[in-house]
Amino acid sequence: MSVRADDRRMSVLAVYQAAFPEPAALADPLEDGQYRLADFRSDPAVCERAMAEELLREPDLDPMGRGAYLVNRLAHELGGSLAALDLAGGDISGVSPRVTAYRSTLAHGAVDGEAYAYLETRVFLGPCAERDLPAHAAGEAIERVFEPLVDGVARACGLSRGALWRLVADNVANAYLLLGKEAGELHRATGRAEAVIRRPGSRLDFRQLAFLTIEIDASESPLGLPLRETFRERAGCCRYYTTARSEGAYCGTCVLRKDRRDFLRKTMIRHAADAEENGGA
């Protein structure tokens, strides 16, 4: 391998390593505020407490909304960690819900002058060996980690297991996509995601979940240059549309949105127009 190629690989690994979870040996009993994923199946009170935390950021969520928000958030955070470990050549087959935990902290931010609350999520995982793992084994490992969470939350909130697995799949796929974009190896990352998700017997494989690339001709672009972007189309719904602040609107890539491809196309053009107004891309 050349020095340049070696430097390039180190740069790619740095992207993935930045998304690694914090390795930690969990105490028994757990520290205050920590939740172990294995306990979601065995202890209904854990599910109720964890779901209630979602009201801190979205006070009018119904039980189904609290369950969907919780699984969606944890799948985003934990899915990102597992995808990063997998892309970096880590062996995630030994990761167990018994050694997987998280803690939430209420935080506040603002977008365009509008304040909002969110839950910062700190993920704890057991250590992983450095060994390339076949895609089917990585997919099975990801499912094992999330299985107690999905089972417990489905029982507690009334949503089906299938609806919650869709949220897990959406976030795992998006984690591979975003990490691949940042690392400059989009094709490899999305190819790995497809292999992890679309395997016989997979609980992550849904027809509606797909990677979509939209291209816009230079003649339609506010920048006068061709635009190209890859998105993840969702298979599931996080139930954001049921909240008061959504005013009934769906997320941009929600499976319930019939115009999502047109919406994404218009969003690309709007972002390009904003970039042009602010002095170019």
C-alpha positions in Angstrom: 0.0 0.0 0.0 1.4 3.4 -0.9 1.9 6.2 1.7 -0.9 8.1 0.1 -3.3 5.2 0.2 -2.3 4.5 3.8 -3.0 8.1 4.8 -6.4 7.9 3.0 -7.3 4.7 4.9 -6.3 6.4 8.2 -8.6 9.3 7.3 -11.5 7.0 6.6 -11.0 5.1 9.9 -10.9 8.4 11.8 -14.5 9.1 10.6 -15.7 5.7 11.8 -13.8 5.9 15.1 -15.4 9.2 15.9 -18.7 7.5 16.0 -17.5 4.6 18.2 -19.5 4.2 21.5 -17.8 4.6 24.8 -16.5 1.2 25.9 -17.5 0.6 29.5 -18.0 -2.3 31.9 -21.6 -1.9 33.3 -22.0 -1.9 37.1 -24.5 -4.2 38.7 -26.8 -2.7 39.7 -26.7 0.0 36.9 -25.9 3.6 37.8 -28.9 5.9 38.1 -30.3 6.9 34.7 -28.8 4.0 32.8 -30.9 1.5 30.9 -29.6 -1.9 29.8 -31.3 -3.1 26.6 -31.7 -6.7 27.9 -34.0 -5.3 30.7 -36.6 -4.0 28.3 -37.9 -7.5 27.7 -37.8 -8.7 31.3 -38.9 -5.6 33.2 -42.1 -3.7 32.0 -41.2 -0.9 34.5 -38.0 -0.2 32.6 -40.0 0.3 29.4 -42.5 2.7 31.0 -39.7 4.8 32.6 -37.7 4.9 29.4 -40.8 5.8 27.3 -41.8 8.5 29.8 -38.4 10.3 29.1 -39.6 11.0 25.6 -42.2 13.4 27.0 -39.4 15.7 28.1 -38.8 16.6 24.4 -42.3 16.0 23.0 -44.9 16.5 25.8 -48.0 15.5 23.9 -46.9 12.1 22.7 -49.4 9.3 23.2 -48.1 5.8 24.3 -47.5 4.7 20.7 -45.7 7.9 20.0 -43.5 7.5 23.1 -42.6 4.0 22.0 -41.8 5.0 18.4 -39.7 8.0 19.5 -37.7 5.8 22.0 -36.9 3.1 19.5 -36.2 5.6 16.7 -33.8 7.5 18.9 -31.9 4.5 20.2 -31.8 3.0 16.7 -30.2 6.2 15.5 -27.6 6.4 18.2 -26.8 2.7 18.7 -27.2 1.9 15.0 -24.6 4.6 14.3 -22.2 3.1 16.7 -22.7 -0.5 15.4 -22.4 0.6 11.7 -19.2 2.5 12.5 -17.7 -0.5 14.2 -18.7 -2.7 11.4 -17.4 -0.4 8.6 -14.1 -0.1 10.5 -13.6 -3.9 10.5 -14.8 -4.5 14.1 -16.3 -7.8 15.1 -19.7 -6.9 16.5 -20.9 -10.5 16.8 -20.1 -10.5 20.5 -22.1 -7.4 21.3 -24.9 -8.4 23.5 -28.0 -6.6 24.9 -26.6 -7.6 28.4 -23.6 -5.3 27.9 -25.4 -2.6 25.9 -26.8 0.4 27.7 -27.5 4.1 27.4 -28.2 7.2 29.4 -30.3 10.2 28.4 -29.7 13.9 29.3 -32.2 16.7 28.5 -30.6 19.4 26.3 -31.9 22.4 24.4 -31.1 23.9 21.0 -32.5 26.3 18.4 -33.0 26.2 14.6 -33.9 29.5 12.8 -34.6 31.1 16.1 -37.0 28.4 17.2 -36.1 26.7 20.5 -36.5 22.9 21.0 -35.6 20.3 23.5 -33.9 17.0 22.8 -32.3 14.1 24.6 -28.6 13.6 24.4 -27.9 9.9 24.3 -24.7 8.3 25.6 -24.3 4.7 24.5 -22.3 2.1 26.3 -21.1 -1.1 24.6 -18.8 -4.0 25.5 -15.4 -4.2 23.7 -15.2 -5.5 20.1 -12.4 -7.5 18.5 -10.8 -6.4 15.3 -11.9 -8.9 12.8 -13.8 -8.6 9.5 -17.3 -10.1 9.9 -19.5 -11.6 7.1 -22.4 -9.3 6.4 -25.0 -11.9 7.4 -23.3 -12.3 10.8 -23.2 -8.5 11.3 -26.9 -8.3 10.5 -27.7 -11.1 13.0 -25.7 -9.3 15.6 -27.5 -6.0 15.1 -30.9 -7.8 15.4 -29.8 -9.5 18.7 -28.9 -6.2 20.2 -32.3 -4.6 19.4 -34.5 -7.6 20.0 -35.3 -7.1 23.7 -35.9 -3.4 23.1 -38.4 -4.1 20.3 -40.2 -6.9 22.2 -40.5 -4.8 25.4 -41.6 -1.6 23.8 -44.1 -3.3 21.5 -45.7 -4.8 24.6 -45.7 -1.5 26.5 -46.9 0.9 23.8 -49.2 -1.1 21.5 -47.3 -0.8 18.3 -46.5 -4.0 16.4 -43.0 -5.5 16.5 -42.9 -5.0 12.7 -43.5 -1.3 13.0 -40.7 -1.0 15.5 -38.3 -3.2 13.4 -38.9 -0.8 10.5 -37.6 2.1 12.6 -34.5 0.1 13.6 -33.9 -0.8 9.9 -34.4 2.8 8.8 -31.8 4.1 11.2 -29.3 1.3 10.7 -29.4 1.9 6.9 -29.1 5.7 7.4 -26.1 5.3 9.7 -24.2 3.4 7.0 -25.2 6.0 4.4 -24.1 9.0 6.5 -20.9 7.5 7.6 -20.1 6.5 4.0 -20.7 10.0 2.8 -18.5 11.5 5.5 -15.7 9.0 4.9 -15.8 9.4 1.1 -16.8 5.8 0.5 -20.5 6.0 -0.1 -20.6 3.0 -2.5 -18.9 0.7 -0.1 -20.9 1.8 2.9 -24.3 1.5 1.2 -23.3 -1.8 -0.4 -22.4 -3.1 3.1 -25.7 -1.9 4.4 -27.6 -3.7 1.7 -25.7 -6.9 2.5 -26.4 -6.5 6.2 -30.1 -5.8 5.8 -31.2 -7.9 2.8 -30.4 -11.5 3.8 -32.6 -14.5 4.2 -34.8 -14.3 7.4 -33.8 -10.7 8.1 -36.1 -8.6 10.3 -34.5 -5.5 8.8 -35.5 -6.1 5.2 -38.5 -4.1 4.1 -39.5 -3.3 0.5 -40.0 0.4 1.1 -36.5 0.9 2.6 -34.1 1.9 -0.2 -31.2 4.2 -1.1 -32.3 6.7 -3.6 -30.0 8.9 -5.7 -31.5 12.1 -7.1 -29.8 14.0 -9.9 -30.7 17.5 -11.0 -29.5 18.9 -14.3 -27.4 22.1 -14.3 -30.2 23.9 -16.1 -32.5 23.4 -13.0 -29.8 24.1 -10.4 -29.6 27.5 -8.7 -25.8 27.0 -8.7 -25.7 26.3 -12.4 -24.0 23.0 -11.7 -25.5 19.5 -11.7 -26.7 18.3 -8.3 -26.5 14.7 -7.1 -27.5 13.4 -3.6 -28.2 10.0 -2.1 -30.9 9.6 0.5 -32.4 6.8 2.5 -36.2 6.2 1.9 -37.8 5.1 5.1 -39.8 1.9 5.6 -41.3 3.1 8.9 -42.9 6.1 10.7 -41.7 7.7 13.9 -45.2 9.2 14.5 -43.9 12.8 14.5 -47.1 13.7 12.5 -49.2 13.0 15.6 -47.6 15.8 17.6 -49.1 19.3 17.9 -46.0 21.0 16.6 -45.9 19.0 13.4 -49.4 20.3 12.4 -50.0 16.9 10.8 -46.9 17.1 8.5 -44.8 14.0 7.8 -41.1 13.8 7.9 -39.4 14.3 4.5 -38.6 10.6 4.0 -41.5 9.1 5.9 -43.1 6.0 4.4 -46.5 7.6 4.7 -45.5 10.6 2.5 -46.6 10.0 -1.1 -44.6 12.8 -2.5 -41.3 12.1 -0.8 -39.2 11.9 -4.0 -40.5 15.2 -5.2 -40.1 16.7 -1.7 -36.4 15.6 -1.6 -35.8 17.1 -5.1 -37.3 20.4 -4.1 -35.2 20.3 -0.9 -32.0 19.9 -2.9 -32.9 22.9 -5.1 -33.8 25.0 -2.0 -30.5 24.1 -0.3 -28.6 25.0 -3.5 -30.5 28.3 -3.6 -29.5 29.0 0.0 -25.9 28.2 -0.8 -25.9 30.5 -3.8 -27.4 33.3 -1.7 -24.7 32.8 0.9 -21.9 33.0 -1.5 -21.8 29.6 -3.3 -21.5 26.0 -2.2 
